[in-house]
Amino acid sequence: MKYTYTEKKDTRSGFGAGLAELADKNPNVVALCADLIGSLKMEKFIEKAPERFFQIGIAEANMMGIAAGLSITGKIPFTGTFANFSTSRVYDQIRQSIAYSDKNVKICASHAGLTLGEDGATHQVLEDIGMMKMLPGMTVINTCDYNQTKAATLAIAEFEGPVYLRFGRPVVPVFIPEDMPFEIGKGIMLQEGTDVTIVATGHLVWESLVAADELEKEGISCEVINIHTIKPLDEEIILKSVEKTCKIVTAEEHNYLGGLGESVAGMLARRRPTKQEFVAVNDTFGESATPAELMKKYKIDAAAVKEAVKRILA
């Protein structure tokens, strides 16, 4: 396999490391948290810039309003809470106070998807990508490992406009090179292939690489693309790939309704109709279990990617 790993880290720690670096690099960056400092790994930012941190408490809607107000003064607010509380609980405030008026607020959402694990269905948001990508002007980013999450955190501070940055709770392989540039809206070709295109996001990027490696041993050549920015979607990297393979599998830790797969399908329907398989949660809520158990049961692991590839080739 071209990409390997020597350690595992949680993506939320990548966010914490990026935010801590921004405390030194950008005096306009401010951080707000809804009573989850430890979970969002915001301690180092607070140590470096306590005067630029605001503990809002369990009042997420209020946090979004305060962030919008701070942005008017020229500050760059980073809000931090779980993905469920960053979206569905505060959707009206995001729509009216941030998206509609194009405020420069960075909505940073941890513990996304099923891999939140044992906390169960009430916290495992699987519809947030769909909710956020439908907001006009909202940039939606879903990172795959520690290094990419840190790089994305740094990049969105330089980007003008509202951003939804989605990352996770569990430790996962660190395989993206530390020095790989993070370009908002630009997918990354991780592995070239000829038989099928796999377009993955978030935790499913590594699972897709594992699947592609195993399939290669069976004589199946997979092209693997990391789509970290779901909106705006890098249409050209996908179109170039499917011109070659004529088949595509999308893989994500999200409901198949409203996620990456639907964005890709809609784009292909407009520009180049292509046979597609979806690896995603099938219109259901999750339950309490370990991340690995949930990924296996809801068919969003490497084995599920392999099955999808074989289905589309059959």
Phi and psi in degrees as GROMACS dihedral restraints (atoms count N, CA, C in turn):
[ dihedral_restraints ]
;  ai    aj    ak    al  type     phi  dphi    fc
    3     4     5     6     1   -64.9    20    10
    4     5     6     7     1   -40.9    20    10
    6     7     8     9     1  -101.8    20    10
    7     8     9    10     1   124.9    20    10
    9    10    11    12     1  -128.9    20    10
   10    11    12    13     1   174.1    20    10
   12    13    14    15     1  -139.0    20    10
   13    14    15    16     1   152.8    20    10
   15    16    17    18     1  -114.9    20    10
   16    17    18    19     1   -10.4    20    10
   18    19    20    21     1  -152.3    20    10
   19    20    21    22     1   165.7    20    10
   21    22    23    24     1  -122.2    20    10
   22    23    24    25     1   138.5    20    10
   24    25    26    27     1  -142.2    20    10
   25    26    27    28     1   157.4    20    10
   27    28    29    30     1   -81.3    20    10
   28    29    30    31     1   145.2    20    10
   30    31    32    33     1   -67.5    20    10
   31    32    33    34     1   -28.6    20    10
   33    34    35    36     1   -64.3    20    10
   34    35    36    37     1   -28.5    20    10
   36    37    38    39     1   -70.1    20    10
   37    38    39    40     1   -29.8    20    10
   39    40    41    42     1   -63.7    20    10
   40    41    42    43     1   -39.9    20    10
   42    43    44    45     1   -62.1    20    10
   43    44    45    46     1   -46.6    20    10
   45    46    47    48     1   -59.7    20    10
   46    47    48    49     1   -40.2    20    10
   48    49    50    51     1   -67.6    20    10
   49    50    51    52     1   -40.7    20    10
   51    52    53    54     1   -65.0    20    10
   52    53    54    55     1   -41.8    20    10
   54    55    56    57     1   -65.0    20    10
   55    56    57    58     1   -39.5    20    10
   57    58    59    60     1   -62.8    20    10
   58    59    60    61     1   -38.4    20    10
   60    61    62    63     1   -66.4    20    10
   61    62    63    64     1   -36.7    20    10
   63    64    65    66     1   -67.2    20    10
   64    65    66    67     1   -26.4    20    10
   66    67    68    69     1   -58.3    20    10
   67    68    69    70     1   -34.5    20    10
   69    70    71    72     1   -87.1    20    10
   70    71    72    73     1   -36.6    20    10
   72    73    74    75     1   -83.2    20    10
   73    74    75    76     1   -33.8    20    10
   75    76    77    78     1  -133.9    20    10
   76    77    78    79     1   104.4    20    10
   78    79    80    81     1   -68.0    20    10
   79    80    81    82     1   -12.3    20    10
   81    82    83    84     1   -85.5    20    10
   82    83    84    85     1   -11.7    20    10
   84    85    86    87     1   -74.6    20    10
   85    86    87    88     1   128.1    20    10
   87    88    89    90     1  -124.1    20    10
   88    89    90    91     1   153.9    20    10
   90    91    92    93     1  -123.9    20    10
   91    92    93    94     1   139.1    20    10
   93    94    95    96     1  -126.9    20    10
   94    95    96    97     1   141.7    20    10
   96    97    98    99     1  -137.6    20    10
   97    98    99   100     1   145.2    20    10
   99   100   101   102     1  -102.7    20    10
  100   101   102   103     1    64.0    20    10
  102   103   104   105     1    66.5    20    10
  103   104   105   106     1    31.2    20    10
  105   106   107   108     1  -137.4    20    10
  106   107   108   109     1    45.6    20    10
  108   109   110   111     1   -57.1    20    10
  109   110   111   112     1   -48.8    20    10
  111   112   113   114     1   -65.4    20    10
  112   113   114   115     1   -41.8    20    10
  114   115   116   117     1   -65.2    20    10
  115   116   117   118     1   -32.5    20    10
  117   118   119   120     1   -93.8    20    10
  118   119   120   121     1     0.8    20    10
  120   121   122   123     1    57.5    20    10
  121   122   123   124     1    46.9    20    10
  123   124   125   126     1   -98.6    20    10
  124   125   126   127     1     4.7    20    10
  126   127   128   129     1   -60.4    20    10
  127   128   129   130     1   -41.0    20    10
  129   130   131   132     1   -68.8    20    10
  130   131   132   133     1   -34.1    20    10
  132   133   134   135     1   -62.5    20    10
  133   134   135   136     1   -42.4    20    10
  135   136   137   138     1   -64.0    20    10
  136   137   138   139     1   -39.7    20    10
  138   139   140   141     1   -62.0    20    10
  139   140   141   142     1   -40.1    20    10
  141   142   143   144     1   -82.0    20    10
  142   143   144   145     1   -34.1    20    10
  144   145   146   147     1  -141.5    20    10
  145   146   147   148     1    64.4    20    10
  147   148   149   150     1   -60.4    20    10
  148   149   150   151     1   -29.0    20    10
  150   151   152   153     1   -74.6    20    10
  151   152   153   154     1   -10.5    20    10
  153   154   155   156     1  -109.8    20    10
  154   155   156   157     1    16.4    20    10
  156   157   158   159     1  -115.6    20    10
  157   158   159   160     1   139.4    20    10
  159   160   161   162     1  -128.3    20    10
  160   161   162   163     1   115.3    20    10
  162   163   164   165     1   -89.1    20    10
  163   164   165   166     1   110.4    20    10
  165   166   167   168     1   -89.6    20    10
  166   167   168   169     1   -22.1    20    10
  168   169   170   171     1    83.3    20    10
  169   170   171   172     1  -170.6    20    10
  171   172   173   174     1   -80.2    20    10
  172   173   174   175     1    73.1    20    10
  174   175   176   177     1  -151.2    20    10
  175   176   177   178     1    64.7    20    10
  177   178   179   180     1   -62.3    20    10
  178   179   180   181     1   -39.4    20    10
  180   181   182   183     1   -63.0    20    10
  181   182   183   184     1   -40.9    20    10
  183   184   185   186     1   -62.5    20    10
  184   185   186   187     1   -38.0    20    10
  186   187   188   189     1   -60.2    20    10
  187   188   189   190     1   -41.6    20    10
  189   190   191   192     1   -66.2    20    10
  190   191   192   193     1   -39.0    20    10
  192   193   194   195     1   -65.4    20    10
  193   194   195   196     1   -41.7    20    10
  195   196   197   198     1   -64.5    20    10
  196   197   198   199     1   -42.3    20    10
  198   199   200   201     1   -60.2    20    10
  199   200   201   202     1   -43.3    20    10
  201   202   203   204     1   -60.6    20    10
  202   203   204   205     1   -42.2    20    10
  204   205   206   207     1   -65.0    20    10
  205   206   207   208     1   -41.9    20    10
  207   208   209   210     1   -63.0    20    10
  208   209   210   211     1   -34.4    20    10
  210   211   212   213     1   -65.0    20    10
  211   212   213   214     1   -29.3    20    10
  213   214   215   216     1   -65.1    20    10
  214   215   216   217     1   -28.5    20    10
  216   217   218   219     1   -83.1    20    10
  217   218   219   220     1     0.0    20    10
  219   220   221   222     1    98.2    20    10
  220   221   222   223     1    -1.0    20    10
  222   223   224   225     1   -77.3    20    10
  223   224   225   226     1   161.4    20    10
  225   226   227   228     1  -116.4    20    10
  226   227   228   229     1    93.1    20    10
  228   229   230   231     1   -78.7    20    10
  229   230   231   232     1   133.7    20    10
  231   232   233   234     1  -111.6    20    10
  232   233   234   235     1   114.1    20    10
  234   235   236   237     1   -94.1    20    10
  235   236   237   238     1   145.1    20    10
  237   238   239   240     1  -134.3    20    10
  238   239   240   241     1   120.7    20    10
  240   241   242   243     1  -165.1    20    10
  241   242   243   244     1  -178.3    20    10
  243   244   245   246     1   -63.4    20    10
  244   245   246   247     1   153.1    20    10
  246   247   248   249     1   -59.0    20    10
  247   248   249   250     1   -37.9    20    10
  249   250   251   252     1   -61.5    20    10
  250   251   252   253     1   -43.7    20    10
  252   253   254   255     1   -79.0    20    10
  253   254   255   256     1   -18.5    20    10
  255   256   257   258     1   -81.1    20    10
  256   257   258   259     1   -10.8    20    10
  258   259   260   261     1  -128.1    20    10
  259   260   261   262     1   -77.6    20    10
  261   262   263   264     1   -63.4    20    10
  262   263   264   265     1   -35.8    20    10
  264   265   266   267     1   -70.2    20    10
  265   266   267   268     1   -25.0    20    10
  267   268   269   270     1  -127.7    20    10
  268   269   270   271     1    23.1    20    10
  270   271   272   273     1   -61.6    20    10
  271   272   273   274     1   -38.6    20    10
  273   274   275   276     1   -63.2    20    10
  274   275   276   277     1   -43.3    20    10
  276   277   278   279     1   -65.6    20    10
  277   278   279   280     1   -39.3    20    10
  279   280   281   282     1   -65.0    20    10
  280   281   282   283     1   -45.7    20    10
  282   283   284   285     1   -62.5    20    10
  283   284   285   286     1   -49.4    20    10
  285   286   287   288     1   -80.2    20    10
  286   287   288   289     1   -43.9    20    10
  288   289   290   291     1   -93.9    20    10
  289   290   291   292     1   -21.2    20    10
  291   292   293   294     1  -114.7    20    10
  292   293   294   295     1   -58.7    20    10
  294   295   296   297     1   -70.4    20    10
  295   296   297   298     1   -47.9    20    10
  297   298   299   300     1   -59.9    20    10
  298   299   300   301     1   -37.7    20    10
  300   301   302   303     1  -101.2    20    10
  301   302   303   304     1    11.1    20    10
  303   304   305   306     1    54.4    20    10
  304   305   306   307     1    50.3    20    10
  306   307   308   309     1   -78.7    20    10
  307   308   309   310     1   147.5    20    10
  309   310   311   312     1   -85.5    20    10
  310   311   312   313     1    64.4    20    10
  312   313   314   315     1  -110.8    20    10
  313   314   315   316     1   136.5    20    10
  315   316   317   318     1  -107.1    20    10
  316   317   318   319     1   107.5    20    10
  318   319   320   321     1   -91.0    20    10
  319   320   321   322     1   106.7    20    10
  321   322   323   324     1  -105.6    20    10
  322   323   324   325     1   117.7    20    10
  324   325   326   327     1  -121.0    20    10
  325   326   327   328     1   113.2    20    10
  327   328   329   330     1   -96.9    20    10
  328   329   330   331     1   172.5    20    10
  330   331   332   333     1    57.7    20    10
  331   332   333   334     1    41.4    20    10
  333   334   335   336     1   -83.9    20    10
  334   335   336   337     1   154.7    20    10
  336   337   338   339     1    74.5    20    10
  337   338   339   340     1  -169.7    20    10
  339   340   341   342     1   -68.7    20    10
  340   341   342   343     1   -28.3    20    10
  342   343   344   345     1   -72.6    20    10
  343   344   345   346     1     1.9    20    10
  345   346   347   348     1   -56.2    20    10
  346   347   348   349     1   -31.8    20    10
  348   349   350   351     1    81.2    20    10
  349   350   351   352     1  -121.5    20    10
  351   352   353   354     1   -67.3    20    10
  352   353   354   355     1   -15.1    20    10
  354   355   356   357     1   -68.7    20    10
  355   356   357   358     1   -18.1    20    10
  357   358   359   360     1    87.7    20    10
  358   359   360   361     1  -176.9    20    10
  360   361   362   363     1   -61.8    20    10
  361   362   363   364     1   -31.8    20    10
  363   364   365   366     1   -65.8    20    10
  364   365   366   367     1   -23.7    20    10
  366   367   368   369     1  -106.1    20    10
  367   368   369   370     1   -15.0    20    10
  369   370   371   372     1   -86.2    20    10
  370   371   372   373     1    85.3    20    10
  372   373   374   375     1   -75.2    20    10
  373   374   375   376     1   130.0    20    10
  375   376   377   378     1  -126.0    20    10
  376   377   378   379     1    11.7    20    10
  378   379   380   381     1  -126.6    20    10
  379   380   381   382     1     4.9    20    10
  381   382   383   384     1   -68.6    20    10
  382   383   384   385     1   -37.4    20    10
  384   385   386   387     1   -60.7    20    10
  385   386   387   388     1   -44.9    20    10
  387   388   389   390     1   -61.3    20    10
  388   389   390   391     1   -44.0    20    10
  390   391   392   393     1   -60.8    20    10
  391   392   393   394     1   -44.9    20    10
  393   394   395   396     1   -78.5    20    10
  394   395   396   397     1   -34.6    20    10
  396   397   398   399     1   -71.4    20    10
  397   398   399   400     1   -19.3    20    10
  399   400   401   402     1   -78.3    20    10
  400   401   402   403     1   -13.0    20    10
  402   403   404   405     1   -78.6    20    10
  403   404   405   406     1   122.2    20    10
  405   406   407   408     1   -56.0    20    10
  406   407   408   409     1   133.1    20    10
  408   409   410   411     1    82.8    20    10
  409   410   411   412     1    -4.5    20    10
  411   412   413   414     1   -85.2    20    10
  412   413   414   415     1   125.9    20    10
  414   415   416   417     1   -88.5    20    10
  415   416   417   418     1   133.9    20    10
  417   418   419   420     1  -121.7    20    10
  418   419   420   421     1   121.0    20    10
  420   421   422   423     1  -125.2    20    10
  421   422   423   424     1   136.3    20    10
  423   424   425   426     1  -135.0    20    10
  424   425   426   427     1   104.8    20    10
  426   427   428   429     1   -90.3    20    10
  427   428   429   430     1   161.2    20    10
  429   430   431   432     1  -106.2    20    10
  430   431   432   433     1   -24.6    20    10
  432   433   434   435     1  -153.1    20    10
  433   434   435   436     1  -177.6    20    10
  435   436   437   438     1   -58.4    20    10
  436   437   438   439     1   -51.0    20    10
  438   439   440   441     1   -63.2    20    10
  439   440   441   442     1   -42.2    20    10
  441   442   443   444     1   -69.0    20    10
  442   443   444   445     1   -34.4    20    10
  444   445   446   447     1   -67.5    20    10
  445   446   447   448     1   -41.8    20    10
  447   448   449   450     1   -61.5    20    10
  448   449   450   451     1   -46.0    20    10
  450   451   452   453     1   -63.0    20    10
  451   452   453   454     1   -39.3    20    10
  453   454   455   456     1   -66.2    20    10
  454   455   456   457     1   -39.5    20    10
  456   457   458   459     1   -60.3    20    10
  457   458   459   460     1   -42.3    20    10
  459   460   461   462     1   -67.8    20    10
  460   461   462   463     1   -39.5    20    10
  462   463   464   465     1   -68.1    20    10
  463   464   465   466     1   -39.3    20    10
  465   466   467   468     1   -71.4    20    10
  466   467   468   469     1   -20.3    20    10
  468   469   470   471     1   -67.0    20    10
  469   470   471   472     1   -27.7    20    10
  471   472   473   474     1   -90.1    20    10
  472   473   474   475     1   -10.3    20    10
  474   475   476   477     1   -91.3    20    10
  475   476   477   478     1   133.9    20    10
  477   478   479   480     1   -92.5    20    10
  478   479   480   481     1   120.4    20    10
  480   481   482   483     1   129.4    20    10
  481   482   483   484     1   166.4    20    10
  483   484   485   486     1   -69.8    20    10
  484   485   486   487     1   138.9    20    10
  486   487   488   489     1  -133.9    20    10
  487   488   489   490     1   139.8    20    10
  489   490   491   492     1  -109.4    20    10
  490   491   492   493     1   113.5    20    10
  492   493   494   495     1  -108.1    20    10
  493   494   495   496     1   116.8    20    10
  495   496   497   498     1  -110.0    20    10
  496   497   498   499     1   130.8    20    10
  498   499   500   501     1  -148.9    20    10
  499   500   501   502     1  -175.8    20    10
  501   502   503   504     1  -126.2    20    10
  502   503   504   505     1  -177.8    20    10
  504   505   506   507     1   -96.8    20    10
  505   506   507   508     1   -43.6    20    10
  507   508   509   510     1   -78.0    20    10
  508   509   510   511     1   163.6    20    10
  510   511   512   513     1   -77.0    20    10
  511   512   513   514     1   134.8    20    10
  513   514   515   516     1  -136.5    20    10
  514   515   516   517     1   161.1    20    10
  516   517   518   519     1   -57.4    20    10
  517   518   519   520     1   139.4    20    10
  519   520   521   522     1   -98.2    20    10
  520   521   522   523     1   109.8    20    10
  522   523   524   525     1  -131.3    20    10
  523   524   525   526     1   -15.0    20    10
  525   526   527   528     1   -78.3    20    10
  526   527   528   529     1   129.1    20    10
  528   529   530   531     1   -56.5    20    10
  529   530   531   532     1   140.5    20    10
  531   532   533   534     1   -58.9    20    10
  532   533   534   535     1   -31.3    20    10
  534   535   536   537     1   -96.6    20    10
  535   536   537   538     1     9.1    20    10
  537   538   539   540     1   -70.6    20    10
  538   539   540   541     1   125.1    20    10
  540   541   542   543     1   -62.1    20    10
  541   542   543   544     1   144.7    20    10
  543   544   545   546     1  -107.1    20    10
  544   545   546   547     1   111.8    20    10
  546   547   548   549     1  -110.5    20    10
  547   548   549   550     1   114.1    20    10
  549   550   551   552     1   -59.9    20    10
  550   551   552   553     1   129.0    20    10
  552   553   554   555     1    85.0    20    10
  553   554   555   556     1     6.5    20    10
  555   556   557   558     1  -121.8    20    10
  556   557   558   559     1   115.0    20    10
  558   559   560   561     1   -68.3    20    10
  559   560   561   562     1   166.7    20    10
  561   562   563   564     1  -122.5    20    10
  562   563   564   565     1   122.8    20    10
  564   565   566   567     1   -77.6    20    10
  565   566   567   568     1   108.4    20    10
  567   568   569   570     1   -89.6    20    10
  568   569   570   571     1   -33.2    20    10
  570   571   572   573     1  -154.3    20    10
  571   572   573   574     1   129.0    20    10
  573   574   575   576     1   -87.6    20    10
  574   575   576   577     1   148.3    20    10
  576   577   578   579     1  -157.9    20    10
  577   578   579   580     1   177.1    20    10
  579   580   581   582     1  -124.4    20    10
  580   581   582   583     1   -20.4    20    10
  582   583   584   585     1   -92.7    20    10
  583   584   585   586     1   -37.2    20    10
  585   586   587   588     1  -156.0    20    10
  586   587   588   589     1   147.1    20    10
  588   589   590   591     1   -98.2    20    10
  589   590   591   592     1   129.3    20    10
  591   592   593   594     1  -111.0    20    10
  592   593   594   595     1   118.6    20    10
  594   595   596   597     1  -109.4    20    10
  595   596   597   598     1   117.1    20    10
  597   598   599   600     1  -128.6    20    10
  598   599   600   601     1   159.7    20    10
  600   601   602   603     1  -141.5    20    10
  601   602   603   604     1   153.4    20    10
  603   604   605   606     1    61.0    20    10
  604   605   606   607     1  -140.6    20    10
  606   607   608   609     1   -62.9    20    10
  607   608   609   610     1   -18.9    20    10
  609   610   611   612     1   -79.0    20    10
  610   611   612   613     1    -8.0    20    10
  612   613   614   615     1   -65.8    20    10
  613   614   615   616     1   -50.2    20    10
  615   616   617   618     1   -62.9    20    10
  616   617   618   619     1   -43.4    20    10
  618   619   620   621     1   -58.7    20    10
  619   620   621   622     1   -36.2    20    10
  621   622   623   624     1   -70.1    20    10
  622   623   624   625     1   -37.2    20    10
  624   625   626   627     1   -65.3    20    10
  625   626   627   628     1   -40.8    20    10
  627   628   629   630     1   -62.0    20    10
  628   629   630   631     1   -45.8    20    10
  630   631   632   633     1   -61.6    20    10
  631   632   633   634     1   -43.8    20    10
  633   634   635   636     1   -62.8    20    10
  634   635   636   637     1   -38.6    20    10
  636   637   638   639     1   -64.4    20    10
  637   638   639   640     1   -43.1    20    10
  639   640   641   642     1   -68.3    20    10
  640   641   642   643     1   -37.9    20    10
  642   643   644   645     1   -68.6    20    10
  643   644   645   646     1   -32.5    20    10
  645   646   647   648     1   -60.9    20    10
  646   647   648   649     1   -35.2    20    10
  648   649   650   651     1   -67.7    20    10
  649   650   651   652     1   -18.6    20    10
  651   652   653   654     1   -99.0    20    10
  652   653   654   655     1     8.4    20    10
  654   655   656   657     1    86.2    20    10
  655   656   657   658     1    15.7    20    10
  657   658   659   660     1  -108.5    20    10
  658   659   660   661     1   123.0    20    10
  660   661   662   663     1   -98.1    20    10
  661   662   663   664     1   116.4    20    10
  663   664   665   666     1  -111.3    20    10
  664   665   666   667     1   133.4    20    10
  666   667   668   669     1   -93.1    20    10
  667   668   669   670     1   127.8    20    10
  669   670   671   672     1  -117.3    20    10
  670   671   672   673     1   124.2    20    10
  672   673   674   675     1  -120.3    20    10
  673   674   675   676     1   130.8    20    10
  675   676   677   678     1   -92.9    20    10
  676   677   678   679     1   109.7    20    10
  678   679   680   681     1  -100.1    20    10
  679   680   681   682     1    92.0    20    10
  681   682   683   684     1   -81.7    20    10
  682   683   684   685     1   -27.7    20    10
  684   685   686   687     1  -103.6    20    10
  685   686   687   688     1   109.5    20    10
  687   688   689   690     1   -81.6    20    10
  688   689   690   691     1   -30.0    20    10
  690   691   692   693     1  -143.0    20    10
  691   692   693   694     1   120.5    20    10
  693   694   695   696     1   -73.1    20    10
  694   695   696   697     1   139.7    20    10
  696   697   698   699     1   -79.0    20    10
  697   698   699   700     1   136.5    20    10
  699   700   701   702     1   -79.3    20    10
  700   701   702   703     1    89.5    20    10
  702   703   704   705     1   -69.8    20    10
  703   704   705   706     1   -36.3    20    10
  705   706   707   708     1   -67.6    20    10
  706   707   708   709     1   -38.6    20    10
  708   709   710   711     1   -66.6    20    10
  709   710   711   712     1   -34.0    20    10
  711   712   713   714     1   -73.2    20    10
  712   713   714   715     1   -45.4    20    10
  714   715   716   717     1   -61.8    20    10
  715   716   717   718     1   -42.0    20    10
  717   718   719   720     1   -61.3    20    10
  718   719   720   721     1   -38.5    20    10
  720   721   722   723     1   -70.3    20    10
  721   722   723   724     1   -46.5    20    10
  723   724   725   726     1   -72.4    20    10
  724   725   726   727     1   -20.2    20    10
  726   727   728   729     1   -60.6    20    10
  727   728   729   730     1   -30.7    20    10
  729   730   731   732     1   -86.9    20    10
  730   731   732   733     1   -45.6    20    10
  732   733   734   735     1   -93.1    20    10
  733   734   735   736     1   -29.5    20    10
  735   736   737   738     1    65.0    20    10
  736   737   738   739     1    10.7    20    10
  738   739   740   741     1  -147.1    20    10
  739   740   741   742     1   143.8    20    10
  741   742   743   744     1  -142.1    20    10
  742   743   744   745     1   139.6    20    10
  744   745   746   747     1  -118.6    20    10
  745   746   747   748     1   127.5    20    10
  747   748   749   750     1  -105.1    20    10
  748   749   750   751     1   142.3    20    10
  750   751   752   753     1  -136.6    20    10
  751   752   753   754     1   127.0    20    10
  753   754   755   756     1  -157.4    20    10
  754   755   756   757     1   156.6    20    10
  756   757   758   759     1   -97.9    20    10
  757   758   759   760     1    73.7    20    10
  759   760   761   762     1  -166.2    20    10
  760   761   762   763     1   160.6    20    10
  762   763   764   765     1   -58.5    20    10
  763   764   765   766     1   141.0    20    10
  765   766   767   768     1   -65.6    20    10
  766   767   768   769     1   -21.2    20    10
  768   769   770   771     1   -79.8    20    10
  769   770   771   772     1   117.5    20    10
  771   772   773   774     1    90.2    20    10
  772   773   774   775     1    -3.1    20    10
  774   775   776   777     1   -95.1    20    10
  775   776   777   778     1  -155.5    20    10
  777   778   779   780     1   -58.1    20    10
  778   779   780   781     1   -45.0    20    10
  780   781   782   783     1   -57.1    20    10
  781   782   783   784     1   -42.0    20    10
  783   784   785   786     1   -69.4    20    10
  784   785   786   787     1   -35.8    20    10
  786   787   788   789     1   -62.2    20    10
  787   788   789   790     1   -44.1    20    10
  789   790   791   792     1   -66.5    20    10
  790   791   792   793     1   -44.3    20    10
  792   793   794   795     1   -61.6    20    10
  793   794   795   796     1   -41.4    20    10
  795   796   797   798     1   -64.9    20    10
  796   797   798   799     1   -41.6    20    10
  798   799   800   801     1   -64.6    20    10
  799   800   801   802     1   -44.3    20    10
  801   802   803   804     1   -67.0    20    10
  802   803   804   805     1   -35.3    20    10
  804   805   806   807     1   -61.6    20    10
  805   806   807   808     1   -35.0    20    10
  807   808   809   810     1   -79.3    20    10
  808   809   810   811     1   -34.7    20    10
  810   811   812   813     1  -113.9    20    10
  811   812   813   814     1   -34.1    20    10
  813   814   815   816     1  -162.1    20    10
  814   815   816   817     1    90.1    20    10
  816   817   818   819     1   -52.3    20    10
  817   818   819   820     1   127.4    20    10
  819   820   821   822     1  -141.5    20    10
  820   821   822   823     1   140.9    20    10
  822   823   824   825     1   -63.0    20    10
  823   824   825   826     1   132.1    20    10
  825   826   827   828     1  -137.8    20    10
  826   827   828   829     1   142.7    20    10
  828   829   830   831     1  -118.9    20    10
  829   830   831   832     1   146.0    20    10
  831   832   833   834     1  -109.7    20    10
  832   833   834   835     1   129.6    20    10
  834   835   836   837     1  -109.1    20    10
  835   836   837   838     1   105.2    20    10
  837   838   839   840     1  -167.0    20    10
  838   839   840   841     1   170.7    20    10
  840   841   842   843     1   -73.0    20    10
  841   842   843   844     1   134.6    20    10
  843   844   845   846     1   -90.6    20    10
  844   845   846   847     1    73.3    20    10
  846   847   848   849     1    51.5    20    10
  847   848   849   850     1    54.2    20    10
  849   850   851   852     1  -149.2    20    10
  850   851   852   853     1   163.6    20    10
  852   853   854   855     1   -84.7    20    10
  853   854   855   856     1   164.8    20    10
  855   856   857   858     1   -89.8    20    10
  856   857   858   859     1  -158.6    20    10
  858   859   860   861     1  -157.7    20    10
  859   860   861   862     1   179.9    20    10
  861   862   863   864     1   -87.8    20    10
  862   863   864   865     1   122.3    20    10
  864   865   866   867     1  -173.0    20    10
  865   866   867   868     1   179.4    20    10
  867   868   869   870     1   -72.8    20    10
  868   869   870   871     1   157.2    20    10
  870   871   872   873     1   -54.4    20    10
  871   872   873   874     1   -44.3    20    10
  873   874   875   876     1   -63.6    20    10
  874   875   876   877     1   -41.4    20    10
  876   877   878   879     1   -63.3    20    10
  877   878   879   880     1   -40.9    20    10
  879   880   881   882     1   -69.5    20    10
  880   881   882   883     1   -41.6    20    10
  882   883   884   885     1   -63.3    20    10
  883   884   885   886     1   -36.6    20    10
  885   886   887   888     1   -69.7    20    10
  886   887   888   889     1   -48.5    20    10
  888   889   890   891     1   -64.1    20    10
  889   890   891   892     1   -41.4    20    10
  891   892   893   894     1   -93.1    20    10
  892   893   894   895     1     9.8    20    10
  894   895   896   897     1    58.3    20    10
  895   896   897   898     1    55.2    20    10
  897   898   899   900     1  -132.4    20    10
  898   899   900   901     1    39.9    20    10
  900   901   902   903     1  -119.4    20    10
  901   902   903   904     1  -173.6    20    10
  903   904   905   906     1   -60.0    20    10
  904   905   906   907     1   -39.0    20    10
  906   907   908   909     1   -61.7    20    10
  907   908   909   910     1   -37.8    20    10
  909   910   911   912     1   -68.5    20    10
  910   911   912   913     1   -36.6    20    10
  912   913   914   915     1   -64.4    20    10
  913   914   915   916     1   -43.7    20    10
  915   916   917   918     1   -59.3    20    10
  916   917   918   919     1   -45.0    20    10
  918   919   920   921     1   -59.8    20    10
  919   920   921   922     1   -42.4    20    10
  921   922   923   924     1   -64.7    20    10
  922   923   924   925     1   -41.1    20    10
  924   925   926   927     1   -61.8    20    10
  925   926   927   928     1   -44.2    20    10
  927   928   929   930     1   -67.8    20    10
  928   929   930   931     1   -34.4    20    10
  930   931   932   933     1   -63.5    20    10
  931   932   933   934     1   -44.1    20    10
  933   934   935   936     1   -73.1    20    10
  934   935   936   937     1   -23.7    20    10
  936   937   938   939     1   -86.8    20    10
  937   938   939   940     1   -15.8    20    10
